[in-house]
Amino acid sequence: MDSNTLTSSEQRKAMWRSTLSSKQPPQRLRVAEAHGEIVGFAYAGTPLDDEDPARDLQLYTLYLLPEHQGTGAGQALLDAVLAENHAQLWVAKDNPRAHSFYRRNGFVPDGSEKIYPGTTDLVEVRLVR
């Protein structure tokens, strides 16, 4: 099965297996913990799957368990992987909470949109700062 026939979930699993088993650990991967449990993570690096990147640094993912959103953990994760660097990210067009968070951190839409790989209707927009 080639990468074009893998489901989105399978692609993510393969990406994380490769990332975490690499002899060169990712330099911009951080986790948030609470009471000894991982409650979120952020990962950034050079742009992926972007034919014409707007920046040299991309936030691939920032995720927090819902009960830890709004606690400052997301801000700490973003700061840890991006600092004040110029960067880009892709976010679901219909995610007002994420858009608000990224806007507070200086990100604005640059007009680029794409359909999320493996789906037919999840539109993502690129934000840059």
Number of C-alpha atoms within 10 A of each C-alpha: 5 5 10 10 10 13 13 15 10 12 16 12 12 13 12 12 11 11 14 12 10 10 8 8 10 13 10 14 19 18 19 18 13 10 6 7 9 12 18 20 20 23 21 24 17 13 19 12 7 11 7 8 16 19 15 12 20 25 22 17 14 20 17 19 11 9 8 16 14 11 10 9 20 22 15 15 23 21 14 17 22 19 11 12 13 15 23 26 24 21 23 17 17 12 10 11 9 14 19 11 14 20 15 10 14 13 19 16 19 13 9 12 16 15 14 16 15 14 10 8 10 14 16 19 21 21 24 21 18
